[in-house]
Amino acid sequence: MAVFRWGHSWSDAFSDLEREVDSILQSVNQTFQGLRFGRQHPPINLYDLDDHYLITAEIAGVATEDLDLAIANGVLTIRGGRQLDEGADENRYRRQERPHGSWQRSISLPERVSEDGLKADLTNGILQIVLPKAQDEAPRQIPVTGG
Amino acid sequence: MTNELSRPNPDQQAGNTEQRSGREASTPPDERYVFTPPIDIHETDDGLILRADLPGVSLETLELQVQNNRLTLFGRVPQVAPEGARLVHQEYHEGDYLRSFILSDNVDHDRISAKLTNGVLEVFLPHTPKSQPRKIQVSGS
């Protein structure tokens, strides 16, 4: 039913056609352009399966209740975080290598993703988001009138 | 002070072991990646708590063992995407986790406990109970 769009204006409609094939790749890259330093957190992988896309992210230590997924205007936003353990005195850390704090990532979704079937699962610190591809519409003839 | 408590294995720290360190692993694609997971260690009144990030590791694929004062954790990560999935964009590699630590003598090996929650391993390394002073009888001739 609902289909994500990248562009909303007429001028975008044509460039959308060109981008269609690689759109999901481009949209991910777009998200990254703003960040120049270091690796993004959390790292994500994106897979293309025949009828859906699969996004996976490594987010160890984040509980389901501390994870927030939202979709607005074709952008999927993943928000989460984890804190240092409550009650643990900072001075009593012998070693601290694990990142903590809150993070947020936004991913522009391609066209032709069906919002209805979107599913997310968090197991053993791996987030999996399934984005079903929308069914192809039948070609539609456009009548041409002439004078 | 640090001598009497557990420290990460210095060999491993220096990168002398076979395993690759961190995300910069450069294993050829047909081999498995082995990562050194990030850890926190903090002290409590009763001992030490060690936490390691092991996303993708489950109870079934985690091995934790103590042998000769060495605590070793090894976690296998099964492939997430089904066969035939085409990787379109990649920011991390799937791989297994391996790290070992030398335990100090005041860790009570028999009472080490561990739990795995949301891909984080938490190991409790309790101090050995302090022994009570004991009078030793001295006999004279």
Interface residues (C-beta under 8 A of the other chain):
Chain A: I24 L25 V28 N29 R39 Q40 P43 I44 N45 L46 Y47 D48 L49 D50 Y53 L54 T56 E58 I59 A60 G61 V62 A63 D85 A88 D89 R92 Y93 R94 R95 Q96 E97 R98 P99 L122 T123 N124 G125 I126 Q128
Chain B: T2 L5 R7 P8 R23 P38 I39 D40 I41 H42 E43 T44 L48 I49 R51 A52 D53 L54 P55 G56 V57 S58 V80 A81 P82 G84 A85 R86 L87 V88 H89 Q90 E91 Y92 L116 T117 N118 G119 V120
